[in-house]
Structure formats: structure tokens, C-alpha cells
Amino acid sequence: MTPRTEVLDDLLCPADNDQTELRSALRATNKHSVSDVPEALFDDITTCVSIRAVSPWTILLIALGVAIFFEGLPWFVSPKATRRALEGLARSNDGVLRVIGVALMSAGLALAYLSLH
């Protein structure tokens, strides 16, 4: 089945209030297929479909891969500076390291939350 023959109701995100208004407006004008959707709205609908099609495990693996990439980046760019930074961290007391850890975890969770909303 091609995207042009799929029913529009199946493409819209049911939990999104904007999508509910879009669904009502399209029903009122008898536009029910993807080919009837105005070009400006099509990107929002296809983004919603792509997000629903990706499993949570795939998202987790992508996030893990990106994290590992960024963990390796300083070692590739400047191994000496990275080693010095780690030696400095090793000399830090536990309280400072815990504050850095909490700050990084909070920033990561905030970024993840904001990217989904």
C-alpha cells in the first residue's frame, strides 16, 4: 500500500491536540487521503508517522551509539589534554564529582524531555 492510498486518520497522532483539530478540519472538507493534505501540513503528519514507526529499542541503541561517539571524540582529538583532564578529576573530592554528575544527568534529562515536547 502506498502512502497516497493510506487513510489520513491512520497517519495522524491521536494524542496531539493540534492533530485532533486538523482531523476535524479535514473531515469537514471531505479530505481523507494523503494526496488531499495541503503540502504545509504533510511534513507534520509524516514526522508523526516516522516517530511512531521506530521502536523504543532502536531509539535507545541510537542514543547509546551517539553517546559512545562523543565519549571517544576527546580521545581522538587530543589524548594528552583528555588524560590531563581525567587526572584532574581523579584528584577531585567526591562531593565535587557528585555535583558534576548530578548537573550532567539533569542536563541530559532536560534535553531529552525538551526534544520530545
VENHU-V881780 format. One record per residue. RES is the residue in one small letter. PHI is phi as a letter, one per 30 degrees, with the letter a starting at -180 (* if undefined). NEAR is the number of other ideal C-beta (glycine too) atoms within 10 Angstrom. Layout:
{{RES & PHI & NEAR} {RES & PHI & NEAR}}
This chain:
{{m & * & 5} {t & d & 7} {p & e & 13} {r & d & 9} {t & c & 9} {e & d & 13} {v & d & 10} {l & e & 19} {d & e & 11} {d & d & 8} {l & d & 20} {l & d & 21} {c & d & 18} {p & d & 10} {a & d & 8} {d & d & 13} {n & d & 8} {d & d & 11} {q & d & 17} {t & d & 13} {e & d & 10} {l & d & 19} {r & e & 17} {s & d & 9} {a & d & 11} {l & d & 19} {r & d & 12} {a & d & 8} {t & c & 8} {n & h & 7} {k & c & 14} {h & c & 13} {s & c & 14} {v & e & 19} {s & d & 12} {d & d & 12} {v & d & 20} {p & e & 9} {e & e & 6} {a & d & 7} {l & d & 16} {f & d & 14} {d & d & 10} {d & d & 17} {i & d & 18} {t & d & 14} {t & d & 11} {c & d & 17} {v & d & 16} {s & d & 9} {i & d & 11} {r & d & 10} {a & d & 8} {v & c & 10} {s & d & 8} {p & d & 7} {w & d & 8} {t & d & 10} {i & d & 11} {l & d & 10} {l & d & 11} {i & d & 11} {a & d & 12} {l & d & 10} {g & d & 10} {v & d & 10} {a & d & 11} {i & d & 10} {f & e & 10} {f & d & 9} {e & d & 9} {g & d & 10} {l & e & 11} {p & d & 14} {w & d & 12} {f & d & 9} {v & d & 9} {s & a & 12} {p & d & 10} {k & d & 7} {a & d & 11} {t & d & 14} {r & d & 12} {r & d & 11} {a & d & 12} {l & d & 12} {e & d & 9} {g & d & 9} {l & d & 11} {a & d & 8} {r & d & 8} {s & d & 11} {n & d & 7} {d & d & 7} {g & d & 8} {v & d & 11} {l & d & 12} {r & d & 10} {v & d & 11} {i & d & 12} {g & d & 10} {v & d & 10} {a & d & 10} {l & d & 10} {m & d & 10} {s & d & 10} {a & d & 10} {g & d & 12} {l & d & 10} {a & d & 10} {l & d & 10} {a & d & 11} {y & d & 9} {l & d & 8} {s & d & 7} {l & c & 7} {h & b & 5}}
